[in-house]
């Protein structure tokens, strides 16, 4: 009985009669839990073991201090123990204190998902659980320690430019020429880019170009380059280039194989000589030549120069080095390119440099005497200053277009770190120029200074110093946070870099009509001959490697439009110029690019079901996936030339297997051709391989003018007479450079396998496309019908279509060439194309025109490979 009284008094549990009867029955789980909770909440008192109520009646009036202190200490400890027991025995988790709409599953393993007031308590609970940490997965174990290592791994065999991450977020990226390049912007059409090149400025990262430096005696360097460059153009050793104030643009050929084996167009500059070296031809002076060539032809160009040095036995006199990772180049195109550069480039003049560096600045004569790193920074800054170049650049602030400058001039400038200030937007054009500025600008354009191209970008130590001592963005951000007014320019300090750059004017080309007879020019030709030289003119900015993104973001913030490979190709097209390698058949770079495009078109063709494919056999197209230049010049077609031209087939599997075999055969043939092209033969050995000679491109102003002169002559003989004149002219050009060809070298090329670049201007509606076929009109009646139609179109009169059948496909013998680049020209307002034609067949066409005395010179018909309709057009030879 006393047992149940104890439970009722101590635990607060009222025992029922049934429970009294069953004394030996155990407590339920619920009762045990309640008893445990009540026991945990009980606070012991000092002397609590005595339960006699009468003890309180006999409390003395005096207090024993020791007993009282002991009693209070016992109660305090009992209170703490009770709180700890209550905390340990509670059943609610920390996350349960939150409302249900604030509870997150991630809070069970991430305390930062909880409010700040509960994070400490949640961390203690997580530590009590002793949960095993999650094992890192395989991907996390393989992840590199730095982001740079990860980017380097992701590149693989395709190199990234310094601006790759920026481009990859905004543009279509493709793998081409060993690089990962931007093809076109995702948000801009080609017409908007054309408007930008016409009124604003487009920037293109051309850092995929390769750089080669040749060092040695200037006379020996000139001798070397004269043997591998175009002799019809000015020599590399001309006075205009040798002093280093202008850029030389020429074409590179294999050693003594002009005009057949072209490698690529190249640009080169001589390192400017110092003021003390007044004699340029001093043999004791070592000169340097910097060459940059397109990335697709870099290996071939470097190999060509090495073989030329070996054949001329100049290994001890000339050194050649690969500087492919030392420079970056940005191409700025458009009339506002100069204004854009003026806003972005912060010129470091003497006053600002002295204020930033202090008074410990040494003269240029004490350059190499310093040892301390701090003094080296100041010394580099002092040497980089070119006051005359900075003065000329300040005068060019009022220049409206870079097309007004002398072609190919150089400016060597020294600028501050572009991150020190946020660039301003390019202001709109203004026609208000002060008279003093106008006079100074005219004086500068008439007399360009000689010593404005020198800067320290040529110095390898300076470039390495800029790369290794570049200040971090975090330090610049800390300095910006200390500014009183946000957005102000940071004051340069001795730690900030002074960057040497080179500005090279890129000359544009006005689209001119090189008609064979100036008296016969249609109204349409005169109306549309309005192409501006600003479409492709601008500046080339050369900067040291490691500073690409810093300058790039500044140009974008200032208002530059970014263009890819498509925009660069379009600028050349609108100005009527060839673009390498797209418009240079006969070169190894074009062959590789053409093979890639052929495989792409073949795969797209095979993806379609047979019933939905274009029947090229009915359209009489023998080469639907690439221009058939080899068959045009008489080279025997390979097996793959006629595949898939038979139209629909019975079984799609057979068609696909045959196409795959052909593609594999193309790759094998391409490799074999590459192996034979890599072997550069001497001129005597080359004569023995005339039978194996492939097609080649006839180019050059002198050669084209000779071709035009021959066409304008009253008597047109066979191509042999023209070949003799070509050989005599080439021999004379080499003789002017001091190179004598052997007598047996006169017949080392044949015009039967020669192609010539042409512009195709449509005389009516229509738009030529890639791989469109160019036909000559040999029938006199067909030509007269087309002439009447064109005349009625010019006079805005109606023409009855039943007078002639424009859907009749001409015969294959009338094919004289193919369109390589063709589309609607925004600058001319009608269809326009750039193509290649056979020289021999062009002579045959002109011979027919002379015999019939046609009024429209070089009249041809253009037909797209997916259509039966022919469109009238006229040709003009392209230099």
Secondary structure, 3 states (H helix, E strand, C coil): CHHHHHHHHHCCCCCCHHHHHCCCCCCCHHHHHHHHHHHHHCCCCCCCCCCCHHHHHHCCCCCCHHHHHHHHHHHHHHHHHHHHHHHHCCCCCHHHHCCHHHCCHHHHCCHHHCCHHHHHHHHHHHHHHCCCCCCCCHHHHHCCCCHHHHHHHHHCCCEECCCHHHHHCCEEEEEECCEEEEEEECCCCHHHHHHHHHHCCEEEECCCCEEEEEEEEHHHHHHHHHCCECCCCCCCCCHHHHCCCECEEEEEECCCCCCCCEEEEEEEEECCCCCCCCCCCCCCCEEEEEEEECHHHHHHHHHHHHHHHHHCCCCCCEEEEECCCCEEEEEEECCCHHHHHHHHCCECCHHHHHHHHCCCCCCHHHHHHCCCHHHHHHHHHHHHCCHHHHHHHHHHHHCCCHHHCCCCEEEEEEEECHHHCCCCCCCCCCCCCCHHHHHHHHHHHHCCCCCCCCCHHHCHHHHHHHHHCCCCHHHHHHHHHCCCCCCCCCCCCCCCCEEEEEEEEECCCCCCCCCCCCCCCCHHHHHHCCCCHHHCCEEEEEEECCCHHHHHHHHHHHCCEECCHHHHHHHHHHCCCCCCCCCCCCCHHHHHHHHHHHHHHHHHHHHCCHHHCCCCCCCCCCCCCCCCHHHHCCCCCCHHHHCCCCCCCCCHHHHHHHHHHHHHHHHHHHHHHHHHHHCCCCHHHHHHCCCCCCCEEECCHHHHHHHHHHHHCCCCCCHHHHHHHHHHHHHHHHHHCCCCCCHHHHHCCCHHHEEEEEEEEECCCCCCCCCCEEEECCCHHHHHHHHHHHHHHHCCCCCCHHHCCCCCCCCHHHEEEEEEEEEEECCCCEEEEEEEEEHHHHHHHHHHHHHHCCCCCCEEEEECCCCCCEEEEEEEECC
